[in-house]
Amino acid sequence: MDANLSTHYVVRKLHSLTGIVPVGLFLIEHIFTNSFAVRGPGDYDRAVEFLQGIPYLPVFEACFIILPLYFHGLYGLIITYDAGFNARNYPGRSNVMYLLQRASGAITLVFVTAHVYMTRWANLASGVEINFETVSEHLSSGWMFGFYALGVLAAVFHFANGAWNFSITWGIVVGRGSQRAFWWCCIALGAAMYLAGLNALFAFAGRAVVF
């Protein structure tokens, strides 16, 4: 195999893997932690305090969250730039989902960058405490709430659809029947994650929790 092709193959595989581990798992954990907001400020603040008490947290975040996330995101932009979109001429489900996967990835990268800058970076650089009150203030404006609702939707869709693609490209789910069944499992997982994330946003914003 040509060396360039071999390197490209390995990088593509790493790109696919990091979308699930650790980035996808972190997304699940993040939505789960934020869901404590539904139970009130005290429960959420205790959950955040527990996470912030993890030893060597900045090193852990940099090595196992930030670096894999931006490798996955930036290499995804390269793939998007090199891709030839033909969903308009061939509006099949696979082509449309491919387009949505790339678009949701770009939106997610912008959203995550803004979110990290406005929350985690503010905490590290200026000591702004991350708690229920500060997040609620952050989401108090309608446009910010809408930005987060869109960002969470893009992130969840990108993960759920990516998990289905991952299962096929890595040879985990084989056979058309199994792939179809796992497709519906991914849809159910994505819907549950988004509803949980949206519920947390409503709780932070002081609006009625919808479910």
C-alpha positions as a LaTeX table, in Angstrom:
\begin{tabular}{lrrr}
\hline
Residue & $x$ (\AA) & $y$ (\AA) & $z$ (\AA) \\
\hline
Met1 & 0.00 & 0.00 & 0.00 \\
Asp2 & 1.24 & 3.49 & $-0.86$ \\
Ala3 & 2.58 & 5.33 & 2.21 \\
Asn4 & 0.31 & 8.34 & 1.64 \\
Leu5 & $-2.73$ & 6.11 & 1.26 \\
Ser6 & $-1.75$ & 4.19 & 4.38 \\
Thr7 & $-1.36$ & 7.40 & 6.40 \\
His8 & $-4.66$ & 8.72 & 5.07 \\
Tyr9 & $-6.39$ & 5.46 & 6.04 \\
Val10 & $-5.00$ & 5.57 & 9.59 \\
Val11 & $-5.96$ & 9.24 & 10.05 \\
Arg12 & $-9.49$ & 8.58 & 8.76 \\
Lys13 & $-9.82$ & 5.69 & 11.19 \\
Leu14 & $-8.60$ & 7.85 & 14.08 \\
His15 & $-11.02$ & 10.57 & 13.03 \\
Ser16 & $-13.87$ & 8.07 & 13.12 \\
Leu17 & $-12.77$ & 6.56 & 16.44 \\
Thr18 & $-12.33$ & 9.87 & 18.28 \\
Gly19 & $-15.89$ & 10.83 & 17.33 \\
Ile20 & $-17.06$ & 7.97 & 19.56 \\
Val21 & $-14.23$ & 7.66 & 22.10 \\
Pro22 & $-13.69$ & 10.02 & 23.81 \\
Val23 & $-15.74$ & 12.83 & 22.19 \\
Gly24 & $-19.05$ & 11.00 & 21.95 \\
Leu25 & $-18.77$ & 9.59 & 25.46 \\
Phe26 & $-17.98$ & 13.07 & 26.77 \\
Leu27 & $-21.10$ & 14.42 & 25.07 \\
Ile28 & $-23.21$ & 11.80 & 26.84 \\
Glu29 & $-21.55$ & 12.62 & 30.18 \\
His30 & $-21.99$ & 16.36 & 29.63 \\
Ile31 & $-25.71$ & 16.05 & 28.90 \\
Phe32 & $-26.11$ & 13.75 & 31.90 \\
Thr33 & $-24.35$ & 16.21 & 34.22 \\
Asn34 & $-26.33$ & 19.18 & 32.93 \\
Ser35 & $-29.53$ & 17.20 & 33.49 \\
Phe36 & $-29.01$ & 17.66 & 37.22 \\
Ala37 & $-30.27$ & 21.22 & 36.60 \\
Val38 & $-33.77$ & 19.76 & 36.32 \\
Arg39 & $-33.52$ & 18.75 & 39.99 \\
Gly40 & $-32.55$ & 22.26 & 41.05 \\
Pro41 & $-29.51$ & 24.49 & 41.61 \\
Gly42 & $-28.21$ & 22.53 & 44.58 \\
Asp43 & $-28.00$ & 19.19 & 42.77 \\
Tyr44 & $-26.41$ & 20.76 & 39.70 \\
Asp45 & $-23.83$ & 22.68 & 41.72 \\
Arg46 & $-22.86$ & 19.52 & 43.62 \\
Ala47 & $-22.43$ & 17.60 & 40.34 \\
Val48 & $-20.19$ & 20.35 & 38.94 \\
Glu49 & $-18.23$ & 20.57 & 42.18 \\
Phe50 & $-17.55$ & 16.82 & 42.01 \\
Leu51 & $-16.23$ & 17.08 & 38.43 \\
Gln52 & $-14.09$ & 20.12 & 39.19 \\
Gly53 & $-12.55$ & 18.22 & 42.11 \\
Ile54 & $-11.05$ & 15.56 & 39.82 \\
Pro55 & $-7.24$ & 15.56 & 40.30 \\
Tyr56 & $-5.25$ & 17.08 & 37.41 \\
Leu57 & $-8.49$ & 18.11 & 35.71 \\
Pro58 & $-6.92$ & 20.66 & 33.27 \\
Val59 & $-4.43$ & 18.03 & 32.05 \\
Phe60 & $-7.18$ & 15.45 & 31.69 \\
Glu61 & $-9.40$ & 17.89 & 29.79 \\
Ala62 & $-6.59$ & 18.93 & 27.45 \\
Cys63 & $-5.39$ & 15.41 & 26.63 \\
Phe64 & $-8.63$ & 13.46 & 26.57 \\
Ile65 & $-11.25$ & 16.03 & 25.56 \\
Ile66 & $-9.89$ & 19.17 & 23.89 \\
Leu67 & $-7.18$ & 17.60 & 21.70 \\
Pro68 & $-9.33$ & 14.69 & 20.43 \\
Leu69 & $-12.29$ & 17.01 & 19.93 \\
Tyr70 & $-10.37$ & 19.51 & 17.80 \\
Phe71 & $-8.56$ & 16.81 & 15.90 \\
His72 & $-11.94$ & 15.30 & 15.04 \\
Gly73 & $-13.50$ & 18.67 & 14.27 \\
Leu74 & $-10.71$ & 20.21 & 12.21 \\
Tyr75 & $-10.03$ & 17.05 & 10.23 \\
Gly76 & $-13.76$ & 16.86 & 9.64 \\
Leu77 & $-13.58$ & 20.32 & 8.07 \\
Ile78 & $-10.84$ & 19.06 & 5.75 \\
Ile79 & $-13.05$ & 16.15 & 4.73 \\
Thr80 & $-15.93$ & 18.56 & 4.17 \\
Tyr81 & $-13.77$ & 20.84 & 2.05 \\
Asp82 & $-12.59$ & 17.95 & $-0.11$ \\
Ala83 & $-16.01$ & 16.35 & $-0.43$ \\
Gly84 & $-18.21$ & 16.67 & $-3.50$ \\
Phe85 & $-21.80$ & 17.17 & $-2.41$ \\
Asn86 & $-24.35$ & 15.72 & $-4.78$ \\
Ala87 & $-27.45$ & 15.63 & $-2.58$ \\
Arg88 & $-29.22$ & 18.05 & $-4.92$ \\
Asn89 & $-28.70$ & 15.87 & $-7.99$ \\
Tyr90 & $-29.04$ & 12.57 & $-6.11$ \\
Pro91 & $-31.39$ & 13.22 & $-3.19$ \\
Gly92 & $-31.13$ & 9.73 & $-1.71$ \\
Arg93 & $-31.07$ & 9.23 & 2.03 \\
Ser94 & $-27.37$ & 8.38 & 2.16 \\
Asn95 & $-26.36$ & 11.53 & 0.26 \\
Val96 & $-28.64$ & 13.76 & 2.32 \\
Met97 & $-27.39$ & 12.25 & 5.58 \\
Tyr98 & $-23.80$ & 12.69 & 4.42 \\
Leu99 & $-24.48$ & 16.38 & 3.80 \\
Leu100 & $-26.23$ & 16.78 & 7.15 \\
Gln101 & $-23.37$ & 15.00 & 8.90 \\
Arg102 & $-20.82$ & 17.47 & 7.51 \\
Ala103 & $-23.04$ & 20.51 & 8.16 \\
Ser104 & $-23.82$ & 19.42 & 11.73 \\
Gly105 & $-20.12$ & 18.83 & 12.35 \\
Ala106 & $-19.24$ & 22.38 & 11.29 \\
Ile107 & $-22.04$ & 23.85 & 13.42 \\
Thr108 & $-20.96$ & 21.74 & 16.38 \\
Leu109 & $-17.35$ & 22.90 & 16.10 \\
Val110 & $-18.43$ & 26.56 & 16.17 \\
Phe111 & $-20.83$ & 25.90 & 19.03 \\
Val112 & $-18.30$ & 23.99 & 21.15 \\
Thr113 & $-15.62$ & 26.65 & 20.59 \\
Ala114 & $-17.99$ & 29.41 & 21.70 \\
His115 & $-19.24$ & 27.34 & 24.63 \\
Val116 & $-15.72$ & 26.53 & 25.88 \\
Tyr117 & $-14.66$ & 30.17 & 25.51 \\
Met118 & $-17.70$ & 31.56 & 27.33 \\
Thr119 & $-17.67$ & 29.03 & 30.17 \\
Arg120 & $-14.55$ & 26.93 & 30.77 \\
Trp121 & $-12.06$ & 29.55 & 29.57 \\
Ala122 & $-13.75$ & 32.23 & 31.66 \\
Asn123 & $-13.49$ & 29.92 & 34.66 \\
Leu124 & $-9.77$ & 29.23 & 34.15 \\
Ala125 & $-8.73$ & 32.74 & 33.08 \\
Ser126 & $-10.73$ & 34.94 & 35.43 \\
Gly127 & $-12.02$ & 32.62 & 38.11 \\
Val128 & $-15.68$ & 32.93 & 37.13 \\
Glu129 & $-17.40$ & 30.12 & 38.99 \\
Ile130 & $-19.36$ & 27.60 & 36.97 \\
Asn131 & $-22.63$ & 27.03 & 38.82 \\
Phe132 & $-26.35$ & 27.06 & 38.22 \\
Glu133 & $-26.61$ & 30.83 & 38.64 \\
Thr134 & $-23.88$ & 31.73 & 36.13 \\
Val135 & $-25.21$ & 29.26 & 33.53 \\
Ser136 & $-28.73$ & 30.64 & 34.02 \\
Glu137 & $-27.46$ & 34.18 & 33.44 \\
His138 & $-25.63$ & 32.90 & 30.37 \\
Leu139 & $-28.87$ & 31.53 & 28.90 \\
Ser140 & $-31.12$ & 34.41 & 29.97 \\
Ser141 & $-31.34$ & 35.98 & 26.50 \\
Gly142 & $-33.52$ & 34.44 & 23.83 \\
Trp143 & $-30.83$ & 34.41 & 21.14 \\
Met144 & $-28.33$ & 32.65 & 23.41 \\
Phe145 & $-30.92$ & 30.05 & 24.36 \\
Gly146 & $-31.65$ & 29.48 & 20.66 \\
Phe147 & $-27.92$ & 29.24 & 19.88 \\
Tyr148 & $-27.51$ & 26.55 & 22.53 \\
Ala149 & $-30.62$ & 24.67 & 21.42 \\
Leu150 & $-29.28$ & 24.59 & 17.86 \\
Gly151 & $-25.77$ & 23.67 & 19.00 \\
Val152 & $-26.97$ & 20.77 & 21.13 \\
Leu153 & $-29.17$ & 19.55 & 18.26 \\
Ala154 & $-26.22$ & 19.63 & 15.85 \\
Ala155 & $-23.91$ & 17.86 & 18.32 \\
Val156 & $-26.41$ & 15.13 & 19.13 \\
Phe157 & $-27.30$ & 14.51 & 15.48 \\
His158 & $-23.63$ & 14.39 & 14.51 \\
Phe159 & $-22.91$ & 11.86 & 17.25 \\
Ala160 & $-25.94$ & 9.63 & 16.66 \\
Asn161 & $-25.54$ & 9.51 & 12.89 \\
Gly162 & $-21.78$ & 9.15 & 13.30 \\
Ala163 & $-22.28$ & 6.19 & 15.63 \\
Trp164 & $-24.26$ & 4.43 & 12.92 \\
Asn165 & $-21.58$ & 5.17 & 10.32 \\
Phe166 & $-18.90$ & 4.03 & 12.76 \\
Ser167 & $-20.63$ & 0.69 & 13.32 \\
Ile168 & $-20.60$ & 0.01 & 9.57 \\
Thr169 & $-17.15$ & 1.29 & 8.60 \\
Trp170 & $-15.56$ & $-0.62$ & 11.48 \\
Gly171 & $-17.42$ & $-3.79$ & 10.60 \\
Ile172 & $-19.27$ & $-3.97$ & 13.92 \\
Val173 & $-22.78$ & $-4.20$ & 12.48 \\
Val174 & $-23.04$ & $-6.30$ & 9.31 \\
Gly175 & $-26.05$ & $-7.34$ & 7.30 \\
Arg176 & $-28.79$ & $-5.02$ & 6.04 \\
Gly177 & $-31.26$ & $-6.12$ & 8.70 \\
Ser178 & $-28.83$ & $-5.49$ & 11.54 \\
Gln179 & $-27.80$ & $-2.14$ & 10.09 \\
Arg180 & $-31.44$ & $-1.07$ & 9.78 \\
Ala181 & $-32.15$ & $-2.08$ & 13.37 \\
Phe182 & $-29.09$ & $-0.25$ & 14.65 \\
Trp183 & $-30.11$ & 2.82 & 12.62 \\
Trp184 & $-33.34$ & 3.02 & 14.62 \\
Cys185 & $-31.38$ & 2.50 & 17.84 \\
Cys186 & $-29.20$ & 5.48 & 16.94 \\
Ile187 & $-32.28$ & 7.57 & 16.18 \\
Ala188 & $-33.77$ & 6.66 & 19.56 \\
Leu189 & $-30.49$ & 7.45 & 21.34 \\
Gly190 & $-30.15$ & 10.79 & 19.57 \\
Ala191 & $-33.75$ & 11.76 & 20.34 \\
Ala192 & $-33.34$ & 10.86 & 24.01 \\
Met193 & $-30.09$ & 12.82 & 24.27 \\
Tyr194 & $-31.57$ & 15.91 & 22.63 \\
Leu195 & $-34.70$ & 15.86 & 24.77 \\
Ala196 & $-32.53$ & 15.57 & 27.89 \\
Gly197 & $-30.26$ & 18.39 & 26.71 \\
Leu198 & $-33.23$ & 20.61 & 25.82 \\
Asn199 & $-34.84$ & 19.87 & 29.15 \\
Ala200 & $-31.68$ & 21.02 & 30.93 \\
Leu201 & $-31.63$ & 24.24 & 28.90 \\
Phe202 & $-35.21$ & 24.97 & 29.90 \\
Ala203 & $-34.32$ & 24.35 & 33.54 \\
Phe204 & $-31.32$ & 26.70 & 33.38 \\
Ala205 & $-33.35$ & 29.39 & 31.63 \\
Gly206 & $-36.03$ & 29.33 & 34.31 \\
Arg207 & $-38.69$ & 28.20 & 31.89 \\
Ala208 & $-41.12$ & 25.39 & 32.56 \\
Val209 & $-39.45$ & 22.01 & 32.23 \\
Val210 & $-41.20$ & 20.39 & 29.31 \\
Phe211 & $-40.89$ & 16.73 & 30.40 \\
\hline
\end{tabular}
